[in-house]
Amino acid sequence: MKIAILADTHFGARNDSQLFLDYFTNFFENTFFPECEKRGVKTIIHLGDLMDRRKFVNFNTLSQVREKFVEPLVAGEYDFHCIVGNHDTYFKNTNDVNSPMELFGGRYEKVHIYDNPVTLTLGGCKFALVPWMNKENEDTCLGFMQDSDAKIVCGHFELNGYQVMRGVDYTGGLDPVYVKKFDRVFSGHFHQKHEKENVHYFGTAYQMTFNDLFEKKGFHIYDTETDEIEFVENPEQKFFSVQYTDDADYSMTDFRKYRDSYVKVFVHEKKNAAKFDKLIEKLYDSRAESVMILENETQKQESKPVDEGALATDTLTLIGEQIDDMHSNDKDEAERLKDLFKELYLESFDEN
């Protein structure tokens, strides 16, 4: 059996932006469902964060998610298995109230929402499905995994040592020792696609911020017979970079690809002002949603684009060191504050 794996669809992201919702749903209409049909895939596992807003659902977003995602699932007779992620839950310390269950649970025969751990057998392979872990269900989830005889565990895990964003390893989460017994760990939550040892973070299917600029996006297909994971790339981009130098030739560039997109122009050399202005004019004429011009101050800095991952690492390190100095006698409080500042800092990148 071949199973499609999705994670972190975040319907309603960017303040329920219609621009991003169109981009998200176009992926499902033009890539995901056609590729599933072509490959004979009829089972889907979603690794959490189906929706983006924890506190409410925009009715316009909901209407389009029903029309362009849920209805094709039903019409195509897909078996859809979705665990609850942290963005799906109303409260932070319990999964009892969550948007996937309220919106879709029990309403469709083949749409299954899991806010408690469960074992599924698909294609002769056992999958342990573990929803978002919080204070209320942590002991239950850890006990479930300890007793599980499943080959694969699917979760929305916040694991120590894995990349919350490119170049930034997460600390303060779950020790990977708790999932070491499984042959494979399929997880959502962290948006950059990466893997280490038995853990696979599949990332988002599409770009959501400039942090995704150089990331490959798409979805995965797992074959229970061969134990192989196939990556199906999303061909559409929402974020672009343009490297400007005076001697660069832009005559063959198809500027139509920048329509409704976000563009950063990295300026390495600008002595020919007329040529530079012509490039910027073409970008605006393409109806790009946003054009950001980055002119570095020194020749050394101009030699390469800004590394946002390194910037985040340096900033978070400085913040952490300052907190450690201020709360040297209270390590628990220091860790709590560092987690809080890290969450706020990383959320700030999502607005870029």
KOLSE-804003 format. One record per residue (C-alpha): x, y, z; residue number from 0. Coordinates in pm, 1 decimal. Layout:
         u         v         w  resi
         X         Y         Z   NUM
...
***
This chain:
         u         v         w  resi
       0.0       0.0       0.0     0
     110.2     354.5     -77.1     1
      21.7     622.4     176.6     2
      44.7     997.4     119.3     3
     194.7    1188.3     412.8     4
      99.7    1551.1     475.1     5
     200.8    1783.2     757.4     6
     129.4    2136.8     873.0     7
    -117.7    2252.0     608.7     8
    -200.0    2555.7     828.7     9
    -517.8    2656.8     647.5    10
    -586.0    3018.8     743.6    11
    -219.4    3114.1     774.7    12
     -91.6    3470.1     743.2    13
    -402.8    3619.7     901.1    14
    -635.7    3428.6     668.4    15
    -464.3    3574.4     363.1    16
    -659.1    3496.1      47.1    17
    -332.9    3512.5    -146.6    18
    -182.2    3231.2      59.8    19
    -505.2    3031.0      72.7    20
    -516.3    3033.0    -308.4    21
    -153.3    2920.9    -313.9    22
    -226.0    2639.5     -67.3    23
    -539.6    2512.9    -240.7    24
    -375.2    2535.3    -585.7    25
    -117.4    2287.2    -458.3    26
    -389.0    2037.9    -371.3    27
    -580.3    2093.6    -693.7    28
    -283.6    2089.4    -931.4    29
     -25.1    1867.7    -758.5    30
    -142.0    1665.6    -459.4    31
    -467.7    1509.2    -576.7    32
    -350.8    1452.2    -938.6    33
     -31.0    1282.8    -817.5    34
    -224.6    1064.9    -572.4    35
    -460.7     957.6    -848.9    36
    -171.3     886.2   -1086.9    37
       2.6     669.6    -826.4    38
    -311.2     495.2    -702.7    39
    -282.2     642.3    -352.0    40
    -609.7     631.3    -158.3    41
    -488.0     665.4     201.7    42
    -356.6     986.2     358.3    43
    -198.4    1050.3     697.6    44
    -187.6    1411.2     817.3    45
      70.2    1483.2    1089.1    46
    -107.9    1773.7    1258.9    47
    -175.7    2147.2    1230.1    48
    -449.8    2107.4     973.9    49
    -567.5    2459.4    1061.2    50
    -359.7    2761.5    1158.0    51
    -571.2    2959.7    1405.4    52
    -596.1    2818.2    1756.3    53
    -872.7    3047.3    1883.2    54
   -1110.4    3083.7    1588.4    55
   -1181.6    2988.3    1226.9    56
   -1248.1    3242.2     954.9    57
   -1569.8    3145.5     773.5    58
   -1429.3    3235.6     431.7    59
   -1125.7    3015.7     497.7    60
   -1347.1    2733.9     623.8    61
   -1571.7    2750.8     317.4    62
   -1278.0    2719.9      80.0    63
   -1111.3    2443.7     279.7    64
   -1435.0    2245.0     260.4    65
   -1473.5    2310.3    -112.4    66
   -1114.5    2264.8    -226.1    67
    -973.0    2014.2      23.2    68
   -1238.4    1820.9     213.5    69
   -1484.3    1771.7     -73.8    70
   -1212.6    1632.1    -307.5    71
   -1115.7    1395.2     -24.8    72
   -1473.7    1272.7      -0.6    73
   -1536.1    1261.9    -375.6    74
   -1212.5    1069.4    -430.5    75
   -1302.1     823.9    -151.7    76
    -972.4     878.5      27.6    77
    -918.3     739.1     376.5    78
    -795.7    1048.2     562.4    79
    -631.6    1005.3     903.1    80
    -542.6    1328.6    1082.9    81
    -380.9    1373.6    1422.9    82
    -432.0    1694.8    1618.9    83
    -141.6    1942.2    1623.7    84
     -70.9    2231.6    1858.8    85
    -221.2    2489.6    1620.4    86
    -539.5    2280.0    1609.7    87
    -603.7    2300.6    1983.9    88
    -793.0    2580.6    2159.6    89
    -623.0    2523.0    2495.6    90
    -249.4    2465.7    2540.1    91
    -280.4    2204.6    2814.2    92
    -544.1    1974.9    2658.9    93
    -657.5    1847.6    2318.4    94
   -1022.5    1827.5    2423.2    95
   -1130.1    2129.4    2217.2    96
    -973.0    2124.5    1871.6    97
   -1071.5    2263.1    1533.4    98
   -1038.3    1945.8    1316.6    99
   -1276.1    1753.8    1542.7   100
   -1522.7    2043.9    1568.5   101
   -1518.0    2110.3    1194.7   102
   -1487.2    1766.9    1038.1   103
   -1498.7    1492.5    1305.2   104
   -1786.4    1247.1    1257.0   105
   -1920.7    1435.7     955.0   106
   -1754.4    1227.1     686.1   107
   -1727.9     849.5     679.9   108
   -1363.5     836.1     573.8   109
   -1231.5    1145.6     751.4   110
   -1083.6    1038.5    1084.3   111
    -955.9    1284.7    1347.4   112
    -743.6    1163.3    1639.8   113
    -699.9    1368.5    1957.5   114
    -588.3    1060.0    2154.6   115
    -320.3     803.0    2061.9   116
    -434.8     514.7    1843.4   117
    -284.9     223.5    1648.7   118
    -377.0     171.4    1282.7   119
    -290.5    -119.8    1057.4   120
    -250.1      -2.2     698.3   121
    -115.8    -225.8     423.9   122
     -14.7    -483.8     682.1   123
     197.7    -225.4     867.6   124
     120.4     -95.7    1215.7   125
     126.2     279.4    1270.0   126
     113.9     436.4    1615.6   127
     -54.9     776.3    1581.3   128
      24.5    1023.5    1860.1   129
    -142.7    1367.0    1870.5   130
       7.4    1683.6    2018.3   131
     148.3    1608.5    2362.0   132
      62.6    1843.2    2648.5   133
      47.9    1838.1    3028.2   134
    -279.7    1647.8    3035.9   135
    -193.1    1364.0    2796.8   136
     187.3    1339.4    2818.0   137
     193.7    1035.2    3048.5   138
     -72.2     861.0    2840.4   139
     114.7     924.4    2514.7   140
     451.9     818.8    2651.9   141
     301.6     502.4    2800.7   142
     126.3     429.6    2471.3   143
     453.3     457.2    2279.3   144
     640.9     248.2    2533.2   145
     387.3     -35.2    2503.2   146
     338.6      -5.5    2125.7   147
     449.4    -282.3    1891.6   148
     405.5     -60.6    1585.6   149
     685.7     -26.3    1333.6   150
     619.9     341.4    1269.3   151
     508.6     621.6    1499.1   152
     341.2     929.2    1350.4   153
     322.8    1241.3    1563.8   154
     343.7    1614.9    1600.5   155
     660.5    1593.8    1804.9   156
     873.6    1872.7    1950.1   157
    1199.5    1678.4    1967.3   158
    1525.4    1805.4    2113.3   159
    1808.0    1843.4    1863.2   160
    1595.1    1882.2    1550.5   161
    1564.8    2195.5    1341.6   162
    1280.4    2429.6    1432.1   163
    1408.4    2633.9    1138.9   164
    1713.7    2587.0     918.7   165
    2023.9    2618.7    1134.8   166
    1835.1    2643.2    1465.5   167
    1810.1    2324.2    1673.6   168
    1525.5    2300.0    1922.0   169
    1591.5    2257.7    2294.3   170
    1347.5    2209.8    2580.4   171
    1129.3    1951.6    2407.8   172
    1092.2    1573.7    2413.7   173
    1403.9    1359.0    2442.7   174
    1436.5    1150.9    2120.2   175
    1503.8     846.2    2338.0   176
    1124.7     808.6    2370.5   177
    1091.5     735.0    1996.9   178
    1418.7     547.1    1948.4   179
    1247.8     203.8    1955.9   180
    1054.6     267.3    1633.9   181
    1197.4     186.3    1290.6   182
    1067.0     516.7    1158.9   183
     932.8     835.2    1314.9   184
     713.9    1052.8    1090.7   185
     656.0    1396.3    1239.0   186
     501.4    1731.2    1171.1   187
     549.9    2054.7    1372.6   188
     891.5    2172.2    1247.6   189
     846.8    2320.0     900.9   190
    1184.9    2244.4     742.7   191
    1213.9    1904.2     577.9   192
    1500.3    1712.7     739.0   193
    1586.2    1378.9     889.7   194
    1829.4    1236.4    1141.4   195
    1864.3     877.2    1258.5   196
    1511.0     727.6    1253.1   197
    1327.1    1062.3    1261.9   198
    1175.9    1223.0     953.3   199
    1040.5    1576.1     972.5   200
     848.5    1613.3     647.4   201
     800.1    1989.8     659.7   202
     526.2    2193.2     494.8   203
     398.6    2120.6     146.7   204
     444.0    2481.6      41.3   205
     638.2    2794.0     127.6   206
     494.6    3000.2     411.4   207
     769.7    3252.9     497.3   208
    1103.9    3372.0     360.4   209
    1264.0    3103.3     576.8   210
    1138.7    2863.2     306.6   211
    1313.2    3051.7      24.9   212
    1569.2    2781.8     -54.0   213
    1370.2    2484.5      80.5   214
    1221.4    2209.4    -133.9   215
     851.6    2176.3     -59.5   216
     600.0    1905.0    -139.2   217
     456.7    1587.2       8.2   218
     571.5    1230.5      63.4   219
     444.8     886.6     -29.6   220
     532.5     592.1     191.9   221
     522.7     239.6      47.3   222
     442.3     -17.7     317.5   223
     572.5    -303.7     102.6   224
     913.3    -162.3      11.6   225
     955.3      68.3     316.4   226
    1053.1     346.4      73.7   227
     966.0     714.5     104.5   228
     913.3     909.9    -216.9   229
     921.7    1289.8    -220.7   230
     684.8    1464.5    -463.2   231
     796.3    1824.4    -509.7   232
     561.6    2120.5    -520.2   233
     662.3    2313.8    -836.5   234
     506.8    2643.1    -723.9   235
     691.0    2911.2    -523.5   236
     562.9    3206.9    -326.0   237
     902.5    3348.9    -224.9   238
    1190.0    3440.4    -457.5   239
    1533.1    3598.6    -443.0   240
    1696.9    3802.2    -719.1   241
    2073.7    3855.5    -710.5   242
    2150.0    4192.1    -871.4   243
    2480.2    4294.3   -1024.4   244
    2537.4    4550.4   -1299.4   245
    2667.2    4289.0   -1543.0   246
    2381.4    4040.3   -1491.1   247
    2154.5    3973.2   -1789.4   248
    1782.0    3973.0   -1706.1   249
    1657.6    3978.6   -2066.3   250
    1559.9    3610.8   -2059.8   251
    1386.3    3627.4   -1720.3   252
    1015.1    3545.3   -1725.8   253
     886.4    3804.4   -1481.8   254
     536.5    3652.9   -1487.7   255
     649.6    3398.9   -1226.8   256
     670.7    3678.5    -967.6   257
     300.8    3763.6    -984.2   258
     141.4    3758.2    -635.8   259
     476.7    3656.1    -488.7   260
     727.9    3797.9    -240.7   261
    1065.6    3897.5    -383.2   262
    1390.4    3992.5    -210.1   263
    1645.7    4168.6    -429.4   264
    2000.7    4122.9    -299.7   265
    2210.3    4407.2    -439.0   266
    2579.0    4314.4    -476.2   267
    2677.7    4596.1    -710.6   268
    2482.2    4903.7    -822.5   269
    2675.2    5152.5   -1030.0   270
    2429.8    5148.0   -1318.4   271
    2126.3    5310.4   -1155.7   272
    1921.0    5307.6   -1476.7   273
    1958.4    4930.2   -1517.3   274
    1872.9    4867.9   -1153.7   275
    1562.8    5089.9   -1173.2   276
    1450.1    4904.2   -1485.9   277
    1474.1    4571.3   -1302.6   278
    1271.2    4700.1   -1007.2   279
    1014.1    4846.2   -1247.0   280
     973.9    4508.0   -1417.9   281
     924.6    4339.1   -1080.8   282
     649.0    4582.4    -988.5   283
     495.0    4550.6   -1335.7   284
     480.6    4173.7   -1282.6   285
     236.4    4250.4    -996.8   286
     457.4    4100.6    -730.4   287
     288.6    4122.4    -393.0   288
     603.8    4256.6    -227.0   289
     949.2    4364.3    -344.1   290
    1215.9    4406.9     -75.5   291
    1552.7    4557.9    -168.6   292
    1854.0    4461.4      45.5   293
    2162.0    4673.7     -12.3   294
    2447.0    4559.2     210.3   295
    2678.2    4816.2     363.4   296
    3018.2    4664.9     292.1   297
    3178.7    4475.4       6.0   298
    3242.8    4181.9     240.1   299
    2876.0    4160.9     333.1   300
    2774.0    4188.2     -32.2   301
    2960.3    3869.6    -116.0   302
    2667.1    3654.5      -3.5   303
    2297.0    3690.5      86.7   304
    2179.1    3737.5     442.6   305
    2167.8    3406.8     630.4   306
    1847.6    3429.8     835.9   307
    1916.0    3097.6    1007.2   308
    2253.2    3219.0    1135.2   309
    2096.9    3549.8    1236.6   310
    1835.7    3362.2    1438.5   311
    2099.5    3143.8    1601.5   312
    2311.7    3442.9    1707.6   313
    2014.9    3641.0    1837.2   314
    1865.6    3352.1    2031.2   315
    2205.7    3270.2    2179.6   316
    2246.2    3627.0    2303.3   317
    1895.1    3628.0    2449.6   318
    1957.9    3294.9    2621.0   319
    2286.7    3410.0    2771.6   320
    2125.0    3726.0    2908.0   321
    1841.5    3526.2    3067.2   322
    2090.8    3281.8    3222.2   323
    2277.0    3574.2    3377.0   324
    1957.9    3727.9    3517.8   325
    1818.4    3399.8    3656.5   326
    2131.3    3206.9    3750.7   327
    1966.0    3084.4    4071.4   328
    1644.4    2965.7    3909.7   329
    1711.8    2734.8    3615.6   330
    1344.4    2641.9    3569.7   331
    1245.3    3007.6    3532.8   332
    1537.0    3066.4    3296.7   333
    1429.5    2779.3    3072.0   334
    1068.3    2899.0    3076.5   335
    1171.7    3248.6    2969.4   336
    1404.3    3118.3    2697.9   337
    1122.9    2905.5    2554.0   338
     891.7    3207.1    2560.3   339
    1141.8    3436.7    2386.1   340
    1224.0    3167.5    2131.4   341
     855.9    3124.5    2044.7   342
     805.8    3501.1    2009.4   343
    1122.7    3543.8    1804.9   344
    1041.1    3264.2    1561.8   345
     685.0    3393.2    1523.0   346
     836.0    3727.0    1417.3   347
    1003.0    3554.6    1123.5   348
     662.4    3428.6    1006.6   349
     559.1    3789.9     943.5   350
     845.5    3851.0     696.5   351
***
